[in-house]
């Protein structure tokens, strides 16, 4: 008889979470409590991530609600300009002692390498600075596009970042619904394989930092077509599949954000950023959210 095949434990599900109510006002503690109740009831998840700890007092408000509801929160620092870097870092330092057990991790930057705002070495220095500043055993890392990990741009941060969030959107690669899962899983494997080869026996903690699919019809990108059925298909055959493979993954995003302005994408089409939620703005699931 051959050795038993041991399957990896199922990955952890999380959701990206905005800081604003549907009409654009800042969320308060009770809003986050209601968010967490809806997320847990619909999906079983008890983890969210934000992008700017100081925006709308996200760190203090979300952590207060999270502690009450048994959630954990991944906090973000927007390091692209000195002002936001300082504001977000200070917002985390103010709550780090009180909420060390509720803060899952801190991400320094979101796709800064993809945008070319930092080199790998510059981002490494930022991550180290944040680690030194907040302490409390809190994991610190970054989030970036899968290709920046796969092509070596992010190599300098390996060994410094405790946690790495790999963003992978088959939608923004113009993948058809039939091909989306293949593109998504391949992106993740390329990034993780490169980092693991570099890190050797001491790899960082991996997450899929963002993935998702818009539910508004007409929000297309090449072969990727927005719409409820296509989003549902990607959730089931893509996102849930990655979790089943044992990867941790954040879905972008928990709730629709109707306050966001309309914009035009790179392809000249309307890039509707208001309907990426797994749930509507009034916290109703668009499809079955348990994997």
VOBA-1610 file (N, C-alpha, C; in pm, whole numbers, padded with zeros to 5 digits, always signed):
BEGIN
Unk+00084-00121+00000Unk+00000+00000+00000Unk+00087+00125+00000Unk+00044+00223-00074Unk+00117+00348-00079Unk+00080+00436+00040Unk+00153+00546+00056Unk+00123+00638+00168Unk-00014+00704+00149Unk-00077+00730+00261Unk-00206+00798+00255Unk-00187+00941+00205Unk-00280+00986+00125Unk-00275+01123+00077Unk-00340+01213+00183Unk-00263+01304+00234Unk-00315+01394+00337Unk-00356+01525+00271Unk-00483+01558+00281Unk-00529+01685+00222Unk-00506+01798+00321Unk-00472+01913+00266Unk-00451+02030+00352Unk-00583+02069+00416Unk-00573+02125+00536Unk-00693+02178+00600Unk-00750+02288+00512Unk-00881+02306+00520Unk-00945+02409+00439Unk-00892+02546+00479Unk-00876+02633+00381Unk-00828+02768+00408Unk-00929+02853+00482Unk-00883+02964+00536Unk-00969+03057+00610Unk-01028+03161+00516Unk-01157+03188+00532Unk-01227+03286+00451Unk-01233+03421+00521Unk-01202+03526+00447Unk-01215+03661+00500Unk-01277+03752+00396Unk-01313+03873+00438Unk-01375+03970+00346Unk-01309+04106+00359Unk-01288+04171+00245Unk-01249+04312+00245Unk-01372+04393+00287Unk-01347+04496+00367Unk-01457+04573+00424Unk-01432+04722+00409Unk-01531+04793+00356Unk-01521+04938+00342Unk-01553+05010+00471Unk-01520+05139+00474Unk-01537+05221+00594Unk-01661+05309+00590Unk-01736+05303+00480Unk-01848+05398+00464Unk-01983+05329+00453Unk-02084+05398+00504Unk-02222+05355+00488Unk-02262+05372+00341Unk-02374+05312+00299Unk-02411+05316+00157Unk-02412+05455+00095Unk-02453+05555+00172Unk-02463+05690+00114Unk-02333+05769+00127Unk-02232+05710+00193Unk-02100+05772+00197Unk-02055+05826+00330Unk-02142+05826+00431Unk-02101+05870+00565Unk-02014+05763+00630Unk-01926+05805+00720Unk-01839+05709+00789Unk-01920+05612+00874Unk-01879+05487+00873Unk-01941+05388+00961Unk-01903+05415+01107Unk-01997+05384+01195Unk-01974+05390+01340Unk-01961+05247+01393Unk-01934+05235+01524Unk-01914+05102+01584Unk-02033+05011+01557Unk-02153+05061+01573Unk-02272+04977+01554Unk-02284+04928+01409Unk-02244+05010+01314Unk-02246+04967+01174Unk-02156+04845+01154Unk-02038+04848+01215Unk-01947+04734+01203Unk-02004+04611+01274Unk-02069+04632+01388Unk-02132+04518+01456Unk-02236+04453+01365Unk-02316+04537+01298Unk-02417+04484+01206Unk-02351+04415+01087Unk-02240+04474+01038Unk-02163+04411+00930Unk-02118+04270+00972Unk-02060+04262+01090Unk-02004+04135+01136Unk-02112+04031+01156Unk-02226+04071+01210Unk-02337+03977+01226Unk-02379+03920+01090Unk-02388+04008+00990Unk-02432+03964+00857Unk-02329+03872+00793Unk-02201+03909+00803Unk-02094+03828+00743Unk-02090+03689+00805Unk-02097+03683+00938Unk-02087+03553+01004Unk-02209+03466+00974Unk-02327+03526+00974Unk-02449+03449+00948Unk-02450+03393+00807Unk-02403+03472+00710Unk-02410+03430+00571Unk-02299+03334+00532Unk-02179+03353+00589Unk-02062+03281+00539Unk-01989+03197+00643Unk-02010+03229+00770Unk-01933+03164+00876Unk-01800+03232+00903Unk-01762+03330+00819Unk-01634+03398+00835Unk-01636+03491+00956Unk-01520+03503+01021Unk-01506+03596+01134Unk-01379+03679+01118Unk-01349+03717+00994Unk-01228+03794+00966Unk-01253+03893+00854Unk-01208+04018+00875Unk-01218+04120+00771Unk-01084+04192+00759Unk-01066+04259+00644Unk-00947+04342+00627Unk-00988+04480+00579Unk-00914+04580+00629Unk-00932+04718+00585Unk-00805+04765+00516Unk-00809+04889+00465Unk-00698+04939+00384Unk-00628+05060+00444Unk-00699+05136+00525Unk-00641+05254+00590Unk-00694+05262+00732Unk-00605+05239+00828Unk-00647+05230+00968Unk-00707+05360+01020Unk-00665+05474+00962Unk-00713+05603+01013Unk-00839+05650+00942Unk-00868+05596+00823Unk-00984+05642+00746Unk-01112+05616+00824Unk-01189+05721+00850Unk-01315+05708+00925Unk-01294+05638+01059Unk-01175+05657+01119Unk-01143+05591+01247Unk-01165+05440+01240Unk-01127+05381+01127Unk-01152+05238+01106Unk-01094+05152+01218Unk-00968+05176+01254Unk-00903+05088+01352Unk-00980+05082+01483Unk-01009+05197+01540Unk-01074+05197+01672Unk-01218+05148+01664Unk-01292+05191+01562Unk-01433+05152+01551Unk-01449+05004+01516Unk-01374+04958+01416Unk-01389+04819+01373Unk-01337+04722+01479Unk-01229+04759+01546Unk-01174+04669+01649Unk-01266+04660+01770Unk-01329+04770+01806Unk-01424+04768+01918Unk-01539+04673+01887Unk-01592+04684+01764Unk-01702+04596+01723Unk-01655+04452+01711Unk-01533+04433+01658Unk-01481+04299+01636Unk-01461+04224+01768Unk-01409+04296+01866Unk-01388+04233+01996Unk-01520+04186+02055Unk-01624+04267+02036Unk-01757+04235+02087Unk-01817+04115+02014Unk-01785+04102+01884Unk-01849+04000+01801Unk-01762+03877+01774Unk-01643+03873+01834Unk-01556+03757+01813Unk-01490+03752+01677Unk-01469+03869+01617Unk-01401+03879+01488Unk-01255+03919+01507Unk-01176+03899+01403Unk-01042+03956+01396Unk-01035+04048+01275Unk-00946+04148+01283Unk-00937+04250+01179Unk-00792+04262+01132Unk-00774+04262+01000Unk-00645+04293+00943Unk-00646+04442+00907Unk-00555+04516+00966Unk-00550+04661+00946Unk-00454+04697+00834Unk-00482+04807+00767Unk-00397+04851+00658Unk-00333+04986+00683Unk-00213+05002+00627Unk-00144+05131+00626Unk-00125+05172+00481Unk-00165+05295+00449Unk-00147+05348+00313Unk-00017+05428+00312Unk+00092+05368+00264Unk+00224+05429+00281Unk+00267+05519+00165Unk+00180+05536+00065Unk+00223+05600-00059Unk+00263+05746-00041Unk+00199+05813+00054Unk+00241+05950+00089Unk+00270+05953+00238Unk+00364+06039+00278Unk+00409+06041+00417Unk+00296+06070+00515Unk+00203+06157+00474Unk+00095+06196+00564Unk+00006+06077+00600Unk-00036+06000+00499Unk-00123+05886+00526Unk-00046+05775+00599Unk+00080+05760+00566Unk+00162+05661+00635Unk+00167+05692+00785Unk+00193+05817+00818Unk+00202+05856+00959Unk+00066+05843+01029Unk-00040+05886+00961Unk-00174+05881+01021Unk-00217+05737+01049Unk-00196+05650+00951Unk-00237+05510+00969Unk-00152+05440+01074Unk-00022+05464+01071Unk+00066+05402+01169Unk+00030+05448+01311Unk+00004+05577+01327Unk-00034+05628+01459Unk-00167+05570+01505Unk-00262+05556+01411Unk-00393+05499+01447Unk-00377+05356+01499Unk-00282+05281+01442Unk-00260+05144+01487Unk-00185+05143+01620Unk-00084+05230+01632Unk-00009+05234+01759Unk-00100+05268+01876Unk-00203+05351+01851Unk-00294+05391+01959Unk-00379+05275+02009Unk-00402+05175+01925Unk-00490+05064+01964Unk-00417+04930+01980Unk-00289+04928+01946Unk-00216+04800+01940Unk-00211+04728+02075Unk-00190+04803+02182Unk-00182+04739+02313Unk-00318+04682+02355Unk-00422+04762+02339Unk-00556+04721+02385Unk-00613+04607+02302Unk-00584+04608+02172Unk-00650+04513+02081Unk-00553+04416+02015Unk-00439+04391+02078Unk-00339+04303+02015Unk-00398+04168+01976Unk-00491+04114+02057Unk-00550+03983+02028Unk-00655+03989+01917Unk-00705+04109+01888Unk-00811+04125+01788Unk-00754+04164+01651Unk-00633+04221+01652Unk-00566+04256+01526Unk-00502+04131+01469Unk-00549+04087+01352Unk-00493+03965+01293Unk-00354+03992+01237Unk-00339+04106+01170Unk-00212+04144+01108Unk-00224+04287+01059Unk-00112+04340+01012Unk-00110+04474+00951Unk-00046+04464+00813Unk-00113+04520+00713Unk-00054+04524+00579Unk-00003+04665+00551Unk+00121+04673+00506Unk+00182+04800+00471Unk+00175+04813+00319Unk+00079+04889+00271Unk+00065+04909+00128Unk-00030+04810+00063Unk-00098+04856-00039Unk-00187+04773-00119Unk-00155+04800-00266Unk-00084+04705-00328Unk-00043+04715-00468Unk+00050+04834-00496Unk+00135+04869-00399Unk+00232+04977-00421Unk+00338+04937-00524Unk+00375+04809-00527Unk+00473+04763-00626Unk+00410+04761-00765Unk+00284+04720-00770Unk+00211+04717-00898Unk+00201+04856-00958Unk+00177+04955-00874Unk+00166+05093-00922Unk+00303+05158-00944Unk+00409+05092-00896Unk+00542+05148-00912Unk+00575+05259-00812Unk+00498+05266-00702Unk+00522+05372-00602Unk+00644+05343-00517Unk+00677+05215-00498Unk+00795+05177-00422Unk+00872+05069-00497Unk+01001+05063-00473Unk+01077+04945-00511Unk+01061+04841-00401Unk+01103+04719-00429Unk+01098+04615-00327Unk+01177+04652-00203Unk+01292+04714-00223Unk+01376+04753-00108Unk+01311+04863-00026Unk+01246+04958-00093Unk+01178+05066-00020Unk+01061+05012+00061Unk+00987+04918+00002Unk+00874+04859+00074Unk+00923+04776+00192Unk+01033+04705+00173Unk+01092+04628+00283Unk+01122+04719+00402Unk+01180+04835+00377Unk+01213+04929+00484Unk+01087+04976+00556Unk+00980+05000+00481Unk+00852+05043+00542Unk+00798+04933+00633Unk+00799+04810+00584Unk+00749+04697+00663Unk+00828+04682+00792Unk+00961+04692+00781Unk+01045+04680+00901Unk+01017+04792+00999Unk+00997+04913+00948Unk+00967+05028+01034Unk+00837+05006+01111Unk+00736+04952+01043Unk+00608+04927+01110Unk+00623+04816+01214Unk+00696+04710+01180Unk+00720+04602+01277Unk+00785+04656+01404Unk+00885+04742+01384Unk+00956+04799+01499Unk+00865+04893+01580Unk+00772+04958+01513Unk+00690+05061+01576Unk+00574+05005+01657Unk+00511+04896+01609Unk+00388+04849+01678Unk+00411+04732+01771Unk+00512+04649+01746Unk+00543+04541+01838Unk+00422+04453+01868Unk+00408+04413+01994Unk+00295+04332+02042Unk+00281+04197+01970Unk+00388+04154+01903Unk+00381+04026+01833Unk+00287+04026+01714Unk+00248+04144+01667Unk+00153+04155+01557Unk+00225+04130+01424Unk+00168+04043+01342Unk+00226+04012+01211Unk+00213+04133+01119Unk+00320+04158+01043Unk+00321+04271+00950Unk+00367+04222+00813Unk+00298+04268+00709Unk+00336+04230+00573Unk+00283+04330+00473Unk+00247+04281+00355Unk+00196+04369+00251Unk+00101+04293+00160Unk+00030+04369+00076Unk-00058+04311-00025Unk-00017+04366-00161Unk-00007+04278-00261Unk+00027+04326-00395Unk-00024+04229-00499Unk-00017+04274-00623Unk-00066+04193-00734Unk+00023+04068-00752Unk-00042+03958-00788Unk+00027+03828-00799Unk+00152+03836-00888Unk+00145+03915-00996Unk+00256+03915-01091Unk+00381+03983-01034Unk+00363+04073-00937Unk+00478+04139-00875Unk+00552+04044-00779Unk+00481+03943-00731Unk+00549+03838-00654Unk+00612+03735-00748Unk+00541+03702-00854Unk+00590+03599-00947Unk+00713+03645-01026Unk+00720+03777-01056Unk+00830+03823-01142Unk+00953+03872-01066Unk+00950+03861-00933Unk+01068+03896-00855Unk+01072+04038-00802Unk+00977+04122-00843Unk+00976+04261-00796Unk+00973+04269-00643Unk+00900+04175-00582Unk+00883+04177-00437Unk+00990+04098-00361Unk+01088+04044-00432Unk+01187+03958-00366Unk+01250+04021-00242Unk+01284+04151-00241Unk+01350+04206-00122Unk+01270+04196+00007Unk+01137+04186-00002Unk+01057+04182+00123Unk+01052+04042+00184Unk+01092+03940+00107Unk+01086+03804+00158Unk+01189+03790+00270Unk+01142+03742+00384Unk+01229+03734+00502Unk+01199+03845+00600Unk+01140+03954+00553Unk+01099+04063+00641Unk+00949+04059+00666Unk+00871+04036+00560Unk+00725+04030+00574Unk+00683+03900+00641Unk+00605+03912+00749Unk+00554+03793+00818Unk+00438+03730+00741Unk+00368+03814+00666Unk+00246+03771+00598Unk+00240+03840+00462Unk+00201+03766+00361Unk+00196+03819+00225Unk+00058+03793+00166Unk-00004+03901+00120Unk-00135+03894+00056Unk-00117+03910-00094Unk-00160+03808-00167Unk-00144+03803-00312Unk-00279+03833-00375Unk-00289+03946-00446Unk-00414+03981-00512Unk-00420+03915-00649Unk-00532+03852-00680Unk-00546+03780-00807Unk-00688+03790-00857Unk-00707+03870-00961Unk-00839+03892-01020Unk-00843+03838-01162Unk-00906+03722-01179Unk-00924+03671-01315Unk-01007+03770-01398Unk-01096+03842-01330Unk-01181+03939-01401Unk-01096+04045-01470Unk-01001+04103-01396Unk-00919+04210-01454Unk-00815+04157-01553Unk-00807+04026-01567Unk-00726+03969-01674Unk-00812+03932-01795Unk-00938+03972-01787Unk-01027+03950-01900Unk-01064+03805-01923Unk-01063+03726-01816Unk-01092+03583-01831Unk-01242+03558-01844Unk-01277+03469-01934Unk-01417+03429-01946Unk-01456+03350-01822Unk-01585+03337-01799Unk-01634+03259-01685Unk-01581+03116-01691Unk-01572+03060-01812Unk-01524+02922-01828Unk-01376+02908-01791Unk-01299+03014-01810Unk-01154+03008-01790Unk-01109+03074-01660Unk-01202+03138-01589Unk-01164+03222-01474Unk-01095+03144-01363Unk-01147+03026-01331Unk-01088+02947-01222Unk-00945+02908-01255Unk-00922+02866-01378Unk-00786+02827-01419Unk-00690+02945-01405Unk-00731+03062-01453Unk-00645+03181-01446Unk-00616+03216-01300Unk-00719+03217-01219Unk-00709+03253-01076Unk-00614+03159-01002Unk-00637+03029-01013Unk-00552+02934-00942Unk-00408+02939-00993Unk-00392+02956-01124Unk-00258+02962-01181Unk-00182+03085-01131Unk-00250+03199-01122Unk-00188+03320-01067Unk-00136+03294-00926Unk-00219+03234-00843Unk-00181+03209-00703Unk-00062+03113-00697Unk-00067+03007-00775Unk+00041+02909-00771Unk+00173+02968-00820Unk+00168+03052-00923Unk+00290+03115-00971Unk+00354+03201-00862Unk+00272+03281-00795Unk+00324+03371-00692Unk+00379+03294-00573Unk+00299+03199-00525Unk+00340+03123-00406Unk+00465+03040-00433Unk+00470+02976-00549Unk+00586+02892-00583Unk+00714+02975-00586Unk+00707+03094-00646Unk+00826+03180-00652Unk+00871+03219-00511Unk+00776+03260-00426Unk+00812+03303-00291Unk+00867+03187-00210Unk+00803+03070-00221Unk+00850+02953-00145Unk+00990+02913-00186Unk+01019+02918-00315Unk+01154+02884-00362Unk+01258+02979-00304Unk+01220+03105-00288Unk+01310+03206-00236Unk+01325+03195-00084Unk+01212+03168-00017Unk+01210+03169+00130Unk+01267+03043+00191Unk+01270+02935+00114Unk+01323+02810+00167Unk+01237+02756+00279Unk+01302+02720+00390Unk+01231+02657+00500Unk+01155+02751+00590Unk+01156+02880+00560Unk+01089+02976+00648Unk+00998+03068+00567Unk+00894+03011+00504Unk+00807+03094+00421Unk+00714+03182+00505Unk+00669+03294+00450Unk+00571+03377+00521Unk+00434+03310+00519Unk+00341+03366+00594Unk+00202+03321+00587Unk+00141+03378+00459Unk+00073+03293+00383Unk+00017+03335+00254Unk-00134+03357+00263Unk-00179+03460+00194Unk-00323+03481+00173Unk-00345+03524+00029Unk-00458+03487-00026Unk-00508+03558-00143Unk-00570+03686-00087Unk-00508+03801-00119Unk-00550+03926-00054Unk-00679+03983-00108Unk-00704+03961-00235Unk-00826+04008-00299Unk-00857+03920-00419Unk-00982+03890-00435Unk-01035+03839-00560Unk-01182+03870-00560Unk-01247+03864-00676Unk-01389+03892-00677Unk-01443+03904-00817Unk-01570+03941-00825Unk-01637+03952-00955Unk-01756+04045-00940Unk-01770+04146-01026Unk-01882+04240-01012Unk-02014+04178-01057Unk-02122+04214-00990Unk-02252+04155-01024Unk-02336+04243-01116Unk-02291+04364-01148Unk-02365+04450-01240Unk-02342+04406-01384Unk-02450+04387-01457Unk-02439+04354-01600Unk-02386+04475-01675Unk-02294+04451-01768Unk-02239+04561-01846Unk-02102+04606-01798Unk-02060+04558-01681Unk-01925+04591-01632Unk-01831+04482-01682Unk-01797+04489-01809Unk-01717+04385-01871Unk-01571+04430-01887Unk-01482+04331-01889Unk-01342+04359-01919Unk-01296+04248-02013Unk-01285+04280-02139Unk-01255+04179-02242Unk-01356+04064-02231Unk-01306+03941-02208Unk-01398+03827-02203Unk-01468+03812-02068Unk-01424+03889-01969Unk-01487+03882-01837Unk-01614+03965-01837Unk-01725+03901-01806Unk-01854+03968-01810Unk-01912+03979-01670Unk-01946+04103-01631Unk-02011+04123-01503Unk-02151+04064-01503Unk-02202+04035-01385Unk-02338+03980-01374Unk-02347+03883-01259Unk-02468+03869-01206Unk-02489+03787-01087Unk-02451+03640-01109Unk-02493+03583-01220Unk-02464+03440-01243Unk-02314+03416-01258Unk-02244+03506-01326Unk-02100+03490-01343Unk-02025+03507-01211Unk-02071+03602-01128Unk-02010+03620-00996Unk-02032+03497-00910Unk-02154+03445-00915Unk-02187+03324-00839Unk-02100+03206-00884Unk-02082+03195-01016Unk-02000+03087-01070Unk-01855+03099-01024Unk-01802+03223-01027Unk-01662+03241-00985Unk-01647+03212-00835Unk-01743+03255-00756Unk-01738+03226-00612Unk-01730+03075-00590Unk-01817+03002-00656Unk-01829+02859-00630Unk-01712+02781-00687Unk-01677+02806-00815Unk-01575+02724-00881Unk-01434+02779-00866Unk-01421+02908-00828Unk-01289+02970-00813Unk-01252+02992-00668Unk-01325+03085-00605Unk-01293+03123-00467Unk-01304+03005-00371Unk-01415+02933-00376Unk-01431+02818-00287Unk-01327+02710-00317Unk-01292+02696-00446Unk-01191+02596-00483Unk-01056+02628-00420Unk-01020+02757-00419Unk-00892+02795-00359Unk-00891+02764-00210Unk-01002+02793-00142Unk-01014+02759+00000Unk-01002+02608+00019Unk-01064+02531-00069Unk-01059+02385-00059Unk-00916+02333-00078Unk-00836+02406-00155Unk-00695+02369-00173Unk-00613+02399-00048Unk-00672+02468+00048Unk-00601+02498+00172Unk-00546+02638+00180Unk-00579+02722+00080Unk-00533+02860+00082Unk-00629+02949+00160Unk-00573+03044+00233Unk-00655+03149+00296Unk-00687+03253+00191Unk-00807+03312+00198Unk-00844+03405+00091Unk-00945+03509+00137Unk-00919+03635+00099Unk-01014+03744+00121Unk-01092+03768-00008Unk-01222+03776+00006Unk-01307+03812-00107Unk-01326+03963-00108Unk-01314+04021-00226Unk-01339+04164-00242Unk-01474+04180-00312Unk-01573+04218-00234Unk-01567+04265-00097Unk-01691+04218-00025Unk-01707+04252+00100Unk-01823+04203+00175Unk-01953+04262+00121Unk-01958+04395+00107Unk-02083+04463+00072Unk-02063+04557-00047Unk-02168+04572-00126Unk-02168+04674-00231Unk-02142+04811-00170Unk-02079+04899-00248Unk-02050+05035-00202Unk-02108+05136-00302Unk-02239+05163-00292Unk-02305+05249-00391Unk-02256+05393-00389Unk-02187+05435-00285Unk-02136+05572-00275Unk-02019+05596-00371Unk-01955+05490-00418Unk-01836+05508-00502Unk-01873+05577-00634Unk-01787+05669-00681Unk-01816+05738-00808Unk-01800+05644-00926Unk-01873+05672-01032Unk-01858+05593-01154Unk-01724+05629-01218Unk-01664+05534-01286Unk-01533+05558-01347Unk-01524+05483-01478Unk-01423+05514-01555Unk-01398+05448-01683Unk-01272+05363-01670Unk-01282+05238-01711Unk-01169+05146-01700Unk-01066+05167-01811Unk-00958+05091-01803Unk-00851+05101-01903Unk-00901+05073-02044Unk-01007+04995-02054Unk-01059+04958-02186Unk-01161+05058-02239Unk-01181+05169-02168Unk-01274+05271-02214Unk-01418+05247-02177Unk-01443+05132-02111Unk-01579+05101-02069Unk-01603+05149-01926Unk-01730+05157-01890Unk-01764+05193-01752Unk-01706+05088-01658Unk-01631+05134-01559Unk-01575+05043-01458Unk-01653+05063-01329Unk-01764+04994-01319Unk-01853+05009-01204Unk-01790+04942-01082Unk-01752+05022-00984Unk-01689+04965-00864Unk-01787+04956-00748Unk-01916+04967-00777Unk-02016+04969-00670Unk-02076+04832-00641Unk-02054+04733-00729Unk-02126+04606-00714Unk-02035+04485-00698Unk-01923+04505-00632Unk-01831+04392-00609Unk-01865+04315-00481Unk-01965+04358-00409Unk-02000+04292-00283Unk-02055+04152-00301Unk-02020+04064-00205Unk-02087+03935-00198Unk-02228+03953-00145Unk-02249+04069-00080Unk-02380+04106-00029Unk-02414+04246-00077Unk-02542+04278-00077Unk-02587+04411-00115Unk-02551+04511-00005Unk-02571+04639-00034Unk-02538+04742+00064Unk-02623+04730+00191Unk-02742+04670+00177Unk-02825+04648+00297Unk-02807+04507+00354Unk-02690+04448+00323Unk-02641+04327+00389Unk-02721+04200+00358Unk-02771+04191+00235Unk-02840+04068+00193Unk-02748+03992+00097Unk-02733+03862+00122Unk-02647+03780+00038Unk-02699+03775-00104Unk-02609+03784-00201Unk-02649+03774-00342Unk-02660+03629-00388Unk-02587+03541-00319Unk-02592+03396-00348Unk-02539+03325-00225Unk-02540+03195-00229Unk-02494+03115-00115Unk-02346+03142-00087Unk-02314+03182+00037Unk-02177+03224+00069Unk-02101+03126+00155Unk-02157+03010+00181Unk-02081+02909+00252Unk-02016+02817+00148Unk-01885+02794+00164Unk-01815+02709+00067Unk-01823+02563+00111
//
